[in-house]
Amino acid sequence: MTEARLKRSERLAAARLYLVCGARPGDRDPEAVLRAALAGGVDVVQLREKEASDEALLATAAVFRRCCAEAGALFVLNDRPDLVAAAGADGVHVGQDDASVAEARATVGDDRLVGRSTHSPAQVAAGADADADYIAVGPVHATPTKPGRPAVGLELVVHAAAHATVPWFAIGGIAPDNVAAVVDAGARRIAVVRAIAQAADPEVAARALRAELALEEVHLGAT
């Protein structure tokens, strides 16, 4: 592992709250939403724009990169390993239907992070075996951001807590009113979309989610 990737991996290991959003989260100016979310405690931001042109994606990525850099957060590009270098991203996230981890790694190089979506115990194991730096585990609950993808429930969260060998984030329909159950199932890191991107106040929403994670950290420290 290169020194650059090691430093990114250390920041990733310390991360707790991961935001996935498009170019206009909640149909709002991305910079305003990102700054609020980052101030509320977001550690990683993923830009996910499936239909944007390369030019439009890179223009949006410049805003995301700047906001993340100023806040000391990691910036990840979804499903476009070929644009990671041009976007100045810290890494790429690929789904099960996208490029493999090996293909993504070959494209982004050894300095950057590669994340992988997982939806089953076998995929949780395969993500680490394939040299992914982290995995997303879910969707815990049904979510319109993943139409057609059935919810895996808390069982996969419990499994990941016991067996995952790389940093992992529970994802899928997680919100302030249900995050406690996800944390109780063993999640120490969560990824969200609508809970922050569509919140009336993204900073307040992020703080509420971080508070639940912090409560578990305090509990663990007391045991």
N, C-alpha and C positions, 0 to 999 in steps of 0.2 A: 504494500500500500504506500502510495506517495505521501509526502509530507502534507501537501495541499488537501488530499482526500482524507488523511488522518485528522486534520484540523476540522474539516467539515463534519466528519463522523463524530468527533467529540461534541460539536455543537448540536448535532442531531440527537446524540444520546441524552443530552440535557434538555431537549425540547419536550414540551408537554402538549401544546395546542397548535394544531395545523389547520390552516384555512385554505379551502379550495374554492376558487371563484372565477367567473368569467371577466370579460373586459369591462362590463358595466354592472357590477354587483348590485342587485336590487334596483336596476335601471338608474344608477346614480354615477356620479363622477368617481372613477376608481381611486384617485389619489385621496379624496376625502374619506372614503370608506376604509382604505388600507391604513391610513394614518391613525384613524380611530381604533381599528382592530388591533394594530400593533401596539398602540398605547395601552390597550386593554390586556395585553399579554400573549398575543399570537407570536409563536416562535418560527413557524414555517408558513410560507404562502406559495400555493401552487396556482399558476395561471392555466386554466383549462378553457380552450377555445377550439372546438372541433372543426368549425366551418370557416374560420377566418383565413384570409390570404396570408402568405408569408410576410408581406409588407405590413399589413395591418397587425399581425401578431407581434412582429418585432417592435412596432411603434408602441403597442400596449406594454410589451415586456420591458421597455425602457423605463416606463413609469413604475412598474412593479419592482424592478431591480433597484431603482433609486430609493424608493420608500423602504424596501427591506434593508438595503445597505445602511441607511441612516438610522434604522432601528436595531441593527445588529441581528436581523432575522435571515434565515435561509430562503432563497428564492428558487423554486422548482418549476420547470416547464412540463406540461402534460403531453405525453405521446408524440413529441417532436425532438428526438435525439439529434436530428440533423440541424436543428436551429439552436441548440443549447449554447454553443460557443458564441454565435452571433448575438444571442440574447443576453449573454453574460450571466447565465443562470448557474446556480450551484449544482444543479443536477436535473434529472428527468424522471418522470414517473410513467410507467407503462402498465397497461392492463393485460388481462389474460388474452385478449384478442388483438393486442398490439405486438410490437416487436418483442422478441425474447430479451431476457436480461443480458445474455451474452451479446446479442446484436446491439442492444443499446449501449453496452459497455464499449464495444468495439468502435462505436460512433463517437461517444462523448469523451472517451479516453479514461485514463486511470486517475485523473485528478478530481473528477466530479462524481457525485452520488447517483445511484440508480435505485429507484423504488419500484415495488411490484404490488399490484392488487392481488388479494387472495380471498377465496370464497369457500374453502374446504380445508380439512386437516392436511390432505395431501399437498395442496397448494401452499399451505403455511410451511411445510417441510421443504418443498421444492424451492421456495423463494430464497431461503438461506443457503440451500445447497447450490443454487445457481449464482451465488455471489452478489445477491441483492444487498444493499446497505441497510434497507429497511423494508417493511411490508405494511400494507394497509389490510385490515381484517374486517370483512363485512360483506354486504351491508347488514348491520345489526338489525335495523328496522327497514321496512319498505320505504322507498324514497323516489320522488319523481325525477330526481337527477340521474337515476339508473333504471329507466323503464324496462320492464321485462326481467329484471334481475331479482329473484326471490330473496326475501330476507333470510339471513342465516340464524338470527336470534342470538341469545346470549351464550349458547352452547359453544360456538366457535371462539368467542372471547375467552371463555373458561379454558378451552383447549390451548389457545395461543398463550395464555398466561402460564400454563404449565409446560409448554413445549417449544415455543418460539425461541430461536437462538440469536435473533437480530432485533434491534428496536422495532416496535410495531405500534400502529395506531388503529384503534377501533374507529370504524366509520359507518355512516349510514343512518340518517334520521336522528342523529344524536342532538339533543337540545337541553336547555337548562332544566326542563321538567322531567327528563328521563336519564340524564347523565349519571345520577347517583347509582342507579342500578347497573350501569355499564362499568362504573368504577368498582362497585361491589363484586362484579364478576371477574375482576382482575386487571382491567385496563388501567394503565398509568399514563397513557398518551391517547388523545382523541383527535380525530379530524372531523371537521364540520363544513357544511356548505351554507345552507339556508339559515342556520341558527345565528350566524354572524352576518352573512352577505345580505340577508333580507331583514335584519333587525332594524327597528327604528333608530336605535342607538348602538352601533357596532361595538363601541368601547365598553358600554355597560354589559352587553351580551358576552363579550369576551371575558370580562372580569368575573361574571357569574360562573362561566364554565371553568375558569382557572381556579375559582374558589373551591369548587367541588374536588378538583384534583389536589389542591393544597390540603384540604381536610384529610384526604387519604394519606398524604405524605406525613402529616402530623400524627395520624393514628399509627402508621407504621413505625414512626420514630419513637412512639411511646411503648411499643410492644417489645 
